[in-house]
């Protein structure tokens, strides 16, 4: 079965060009007058946290905001803490939130009184990728080796990931359904902790984002087996995709920013302009290339349409797993 959640709501090039010229003029009418909270709906050390803090650093170095940007981690309940916090900030012009796919899955899995359609879309910066990893000391070299080893473990194979129902567990469920295998899923607070536990020998495999495993990979401590991407990842030219190996398993994670319900339009224009300028910086473009992210800038109604389509697709996946709150 194909799980392709990549580019289903792409903005037209003409609209992007129009945005580039229209937003700065609109943004001139408003500027922040106090520090800006950048809420991160994940714990410290993982891909979402690292990216948010990179954004904060670039904003500061490039003078893209008139006031400081303060990253705040609220990863409790697979992001439920952050989602509720943003709901309570209705109309606030000084709060933005860095999202990942738990933006859809957490409200679907648990009734937390949140409807993401009420939030204000700001900008999608990139799509992050997933790779199947094992410890470099493992005898596993290929996907066939991996499947055989998991089957031989009889359900005791430890797959590390972030919270149950989060992205890593969805990818794990896809593997189990595709190959008829069973893992013991071990959840951690963040992707950085997952990566450390793999190289420490406490778990047997992960589906970490490349940015979370890159340091260990470059140090020769972890081994990529296959990528959950439509095409090979440039940073790992020798790593086959699942599709190349005969299994149409494709999954990406959005790296975006949203704001509270009813944020003033002038503030929305300001932050949209800020992130568009950030997307054009050399540092961001270098980072996406080195960390295997796919830069993919999207804003406004087109971004909201993307969010809602992805929510529907994730609802289908969660229902198949028995994880949907409405199932």
C-alpha positions, 0 to 999 in steps of 0.5 A: 500500500502507498502512503504518500504524504509529500506534495499534495497541496503545492502552491502555484508558482504565480501565487508564490511570486505574488506573495513575495511582492505583496507581503512585505508591503502589508507587513510594514504596518505592524511590528512586535513590541515585546519578545516573540514566543516560539512554541515547540510542540516537542521535547529538547534534542529532536529534529523539531527542537533543533530546527526551531532553534536554528530558525531562532538563530537565523532570525537573530543573525539576519535581524529578521525580527525587531524583538527577540524570539524565545523558543519554548518546548511544550512537548507533553502529551505528544504535543497536546500541551503546545496545542492547548497552549496555542488555543489559549493564546487566541488573538495573540500577536506575539506567539507562533508555534513550530509544528510537526505531524503530531499537529494532526495526529495528537488531536485525532488520537486524543480529544483535547478540545482542539481543532487545527482548522481554527489556528492561523497558518504562517509558513511551511519551511520544509518536508523532513524525511525518514530513514530506517537505521540500525547500529553500525555494529549490527550484522544487518546490511539490507532490508531483507536482513532487517525483516529476517532479524525482526521476524526471528526476534519473535516480537522482542525487537526494540524499535525506538521512537518518539511518543506512541502515535507520533510519526515514528510509530506511524512509520513503524506500523507501516513496516509491520503491515507491509512485512508482517512483522512485529516490533516492541515499540520503545517511546522516548521524549525526543528524536535526539534521545532515540538516536543516542539509544540506538548507538548505545545499544539499548534499542535495535533500530529507529526510523530517525530523521536524518538530522537526528542521526547525522552526527552518529552516521558521520562518526560511523556509529549508525547504518542507514538501511532504506529511505522512506522517500520517493527518490534517493536522499542526496546526502545518502546516495547509496541508500535505496528507497523503499520503493526501489526495493519493491515497497511503496512506503513514502512518508514525510514530516512537515516543518511549519509554523502556525499562530493562534486563532484570530492573530491580527492580519498585520501580524500574520503578514509580518511573520510570513514575510519573516519566514520567507526571508529566512527561507532565502538565506544561505544558512537555511539552504545549506542546512537543508542540503546537509541534513536531507530536508526538502525545502518547500515554502508554502503559506496562507490558504494553500498551507491550510488546505495542505494541513487539512488534507494531511489530517484526513490522510493521517486519520485514515492511517490511525484508523487502520492502526486502531489509534483514531479517537473517533474509531 
